[in-house]
Amino acid sequence: MRWQLRLRAAERGVFKAVEMRRLLAAAGLQASAGKMSVLWSATVAPVSVRLDDLEVICRVLGCDAAGLLVLDTVPATSAPLAPRLPVPAAGDVGEAWAWSDDAGTVRQAGRTRPSLPPV
């Protein structure tokens, strides 16, 4: 995820963290200097943001959460994602599947499913 608070603030004419802090305070969010520094940072995205705080920030900037949090694309050089397990068909929901001891597969009524990864 990419945090784009500064970009959204600049689109509204807010170019300094102090100005943004004043706008947030007027909207009911009292952000400390340290918290504002983390939110305003262009190099390090905040690890977490409270939903209440996110709502106030969005209201002040006139955007939604999707405008502040943008999904980064996965670089082509990164390792491929693990394959997804098959989703059971609608008729299979609620069926009892028993673990078998042969080659890590699960069987029921002559059908075979792959085993789940260890937890």
Order of alpha helices (4+ residues) and beta strands (2+ residues): beta-alpha-alpha-alpha-alpha-alpha-beta-beta-beta-beta
